Amino acid sequence: MKKVFLIFGFLFLTSGIFAQGNVNKGQTQINAGIGFSNWGLPIYVGFDYGVHPDISLGAELSYRSFSEDFYSIKYSHTVIGILGNANYHFNRILNIPSSWDFYAGLNIGFVSYSSSSGYGGSGSSGLGIGAQIGGRYYFSKKFGLNIEFGGGNRFSQGKYGITYKL
């Protein structure tokens, strides 16, 4: 039993050697995945660039299409969004293990919303602003899993996917 505790203790202490936390100053990471929203299932790709040990700036492109029945007529919709974001990473001040990355931030961008001809419902293109909170788990030096929840924007209520550090 003592050996089991020693092995797990060793693995816990050395896990930070192989996995690295938030994006470092001057480093870039690519994110991709799927999201969830009231307007279809978005797919996204984006990047983050470290401008400070605790701050990253990024950009993202998202796409979704969906259809709905409105008075027995089927309409199709396409939503394309491009946004910029800024995140504060809490790892250093909260002394979070390096295999994890927890962050929160703000975003702003533009959404292009198009619908089938003759659609009279709501949905319009325009500016979107919001906030997000999220986290990543790096299972290697280069790869991690991410999850993010957002509010107050027109892009998505949340998303999950993969992260790759360049």
C-alpha positions as CSV (number, residue, x, y, z in Angstrom):
1,M,0.0,0.0,0.0
2,K,2.9,2.3,0.8
3,K,4.3,1.8,-2.7
4,V,1.0,2.7,-4.3
5,F,1.0,6.1,-2.4
6,L,4.6,6.7,-3.4
7,I,3.9,6.0,-7.1
8,F,0.8,8.2,-7.2
9,G,2.6,11.0,-5.3
10,F,5.5,10.8,-7.8
11,L,3.1,10.9,-10.7
12,F,1.3,13.9,-9.3
13,L,4.5,15.8,-8.6
14,T,6.0,15.1,-12.0
15,S,2.9,15.7,-14.1
16,G,3.8,19.4,-14.4
17,I,7.1,18.5,-16.1
18,F,5.3,17.1,-19.1
19,A,2.3,19.4,-19.3
20,Q,2.5,23.2,-19.4
21,G,-0.3,25.6,-18.3
22,N,-1.5,28.8,-19.9
23,V,0.1,30.4,-23.0
24,N,3.4,32.1,-22.1
25,K,4.4,35.6,-23.2
26,G,5.3,35.4,-26.9
27,Q,3.7,31.9,-27.3
28,T,0.8,31.1,-29.6
29,Q,-1.8,28.3,-29.3
30,I,-4.5,27.1,-31.7
31,N,-8.0,26.2,-30.5
32,A,-10.7,24.3,-32.4
33,G,-13.9,22.5,-31.6
34,I,-17.7,22.7,-31.4
35,G,-20.0,24.9,-29.4
36,F,-23.5,25.0,-28.2
37,S,-26.1,27.8,-28.7
38,N,-29.7,28.5,-29.4
39,W,-28.9,29.0,-33.1
40,G,-27.4,25.7,-34.3
41,L,-24.2,23.9,-33.5
42,P,-21.2,26.2,-34.1
43,I,-17.8,25.0,-35.1
44,Y,-14.9,27.3,-34.4
45,V,-11.1,27.8,-34.9
46,G,-9.0,30.4,-33.1
47,F,-5.7,31.3,-31.6
48,D,-4.4,32.9,-28.4
49,Y,-1.1,34.9,-28.1
50,G,0.6,35.5,-24.8
51,V,1.3,39.2,-24.3
52,H,2.1,38.9,-20.6
53,P,2.6,35.9,-18.3
54,D,-1.0,36.2,-17.2
55,I,-2.7,37.8,-20.2
56,S,-3.5,36.5,-23.7
57,L,-5.1,38.2,-26.8
58,G,-6.8,36.1,-29.4
59,A,-9.1,35.9,-32.4
60,E,-11.7,33.3,-33.4
61,L,-13.8,32.4,-36.5
62,S,-17.0,30.5,-36.1
63,Y,-19.6,29.0,-38.4
64,R,-23.0,27.5,-37.9
65,S,-26.0,26.7,-40.0
66,F,-29.5,25.5,-39.0
67,S,-33.0,25.4,-40.2
68,E,-36.4,26.0,-38.7
69,D,-40.1,25.7,-39.6
70,F,-42.1,28.9,-39.6
71,Y,-45.8,28.5,-40.5
72,S,-45.1,25.2,-42.3
73,I,-42.3,26.8,-44.4
74,K,-38.7,25.6,-43.8
75,Y,-36.1,28.3,-43.6
76,S,-32.3,27.8,-43.5
77,H,-29.9,30.2,-41.7
78,T,-26.2,30.7,-41.7
79,V,-24.2,32.5,-39.0
80,I,-20.6,33.4,-39.4
81,G,-18.8,35.2,-36.6
82,I,-15.3,36.7,-36.2
83,L,-14.3,38.0,-32.8
84,G,-11.3,39.2,-30.7
85,N,-10.8,38.3,-27.1
86,A,-8.7,39.1,-24.1
87,N,-8.2,36.7,-21.2
88,Y,-6.6,36.8,-17.8
89,H,-5.1,33.5,-16.7
90,F,-5.3,32.7,-13.0
91,N,-2.6,30.0,-12.7
92,R,0.2,32.1,-11.2
93,I,-1.8,34.0,-8.6
94,L,-3.8,31.0,-7.5
95,N,-0.8,28.6,-7.7
96,I,-2.7,26.2,-10.0
97,P,-0.8,23.1,-11.3
98,S,0.9,23.7,-14.6
99,S,-1.2,21.1,-16.4
100,W,-4.3,23.3,-15.9
101,D,-5.2,26.7,-17.3
102,F,-8.1,28.7,-15.8
103,Y,-9.0,32.1,-17.4
104,A,-11.8,34.7,-17.8
105,G,-12.1,37.6,-20.2
106,L,-14.0,39.7,-22.6
107,N,-14.7,39.5,-26.3
108,I,-16.0,41.7,-29.1
109,G,-16.7,40.9,-32.7
110,F,-19.1,40.9,-35.7
111,V,-21.7,38.3,-36.7
112,S,-23.0,37.9,-40.2
113,Y,-26.5,36.3,-40.2
114,S,-28.2,35.2,-43.4
115,S,-31.5,33.5,-44.0
116,S,-33.6,32.0,-46.8
117,S,-35.4,34.4,-49.0
118,G,-38.7,35.5,-47.6
119,Y,-37.8,34.8,-43.9
120,G,-39.6,37.4,-41.7
121,G,-38.3,36.3,-38.3
122,S,-35.7,37.7,-36.0
123,G,-31.9,37.4,-36.6
124,S,-29.7,40.1,-37.9
125,S,-26.0,40.8,-38.5
126,G,-24.2,43.1,-36.2
127,L,-21.8,43.7,-33.3
128,G,-21.5,41.3,-30.4
129,I,-19.8,41.8,-27.1
130,G,-19.6,39.4,-24.2
131,A,-17.6,37.7,-21.5
132,Q,-16.2,34.2,-21.1
133,I,-14.8,31.9,-18.4
134,G,-13.0,28.7,-19.3
135,G,-10.3,26.2,-18.6
136,R,-7.9,23.8,-20.3
137,Y,-6.2,20.6,-19.3
138,Y,-2.9,19.8,-21.0
139,F,-2.3,16.1,-21.3
140,S,1.1,16.7,-23.0
141,K,3.5,19.6,-23.7
142,K,1.6,20.5,-26.9
143,F,-2.0,19.2,-26.6
144,G,-4.9,20.0,-24.3
145,L,-8.6,19.9,-24.0
146,N,-10.6,23.1,-23.5
147,I,-14.1,24.1,-22.3
148,E,-15.5,27.6,-22.2
149,F,-18.8,29.2,-21.2
150,G,-19.9,32.6,-22.4
151,G,-22.6,35.1,-21.9
152,G,-23.9,38.4,-23.3
153,N,-22.7,37.7,-26.9
154,R,-24.0,36.5,-30.2
155,F,-21.4,33.8,-30.8
156,S,-22.3,30.9,-28.6
157,Q,-23.1,30.1,-25.0
158,G,-20.2,27.7,-24.7
159,K,-17.7,25.5,-26.5
160,Y,-15.3,22.7,-26.1
161,G,-12.5,21.3,-28.2
162,I,-8.7,20.9,-28.4
163,T,-5.8,23.2,-28.0
164,Y,-2.4,22.9,-29.7
165,K,0.6,25.0,-28.6
166,L,2.9,26.1,-31.5
